[in-house]
Amino acid sequence: MPAPGKKKQGKVCRECHRVVDGESCVVCGTTNISDDWAGYLVIIDPEHSDVAKKMNIKLPGRYALKVR
């Protein structure tokens, strides 16, 4: 749950964990979207990020660490 006065950034794709603005993911194309997620992660350079490699992230962007 976000802190009082703060709002979560949006919905998240359950497949690739990317934060999305609409009702479908622009990366993988799925409509399997959730608003129940935790841990905000911004990947700038996925080729040199150990976290991106562990999460199998290939594109820069905003991601969630855990999606329910």
N, C-alpha and C positions, 0 to 999 in steps of 0.2 A: 504494500500500500504506500502511495507517495506521501511525503511529508505534508502537513497542513499548508495550504496555499500553493502547493506545487501540483502540476498535472503531468501524467505520463505523456511521453512524446507521441504515442499513437498505437496502432495495432502492429502485430508482428506476424510474419510468416512462420508457420509451424514447420515448414520443410527446411528453409535455409536460415531462419532466425533474423532476417532483415526487417528493420522497421519500415512499414509501408504507410502510405498516405491514403490510399483508396481501399477497395475491397478485394484487390488481387495483387500478387507480388509481381513486380516488374522484372525480377531476376529469373525466377523459376516458373512464373506464370500460373501458379496455383491460387485457388481461392480459399485454401485452408488457412484461415487467418484467426489469430487469437488476440484478445486484449488482456489476457492473464499471463504476464511475463515479469521477469526480474533481471536486473543487472544490465546497465546501459554501456555499450561498447562502441567506440568509433575507431574504425580501421582506416588508416590513411595510406599505408604502404603494405599491402598483404604479402608481397614477395619477401619482405624482410621482417615480418611479424611472426613470432613464435605462436602467439595466441591465434592468429588467423590460420596458421598451418594446422594447429591442433583442432580448430573448429571447421576446417576444410573451407575457408573463405577465400575466394579468388578475386573479388572485386572490392574496392574501397567503398565505405558507407557506414551507416548506423545499424547496429545489431544488438540483439538481446542475448544474454548469456544463458538464460533459462526460460523456456516457453512451456506453458501448461496447456 
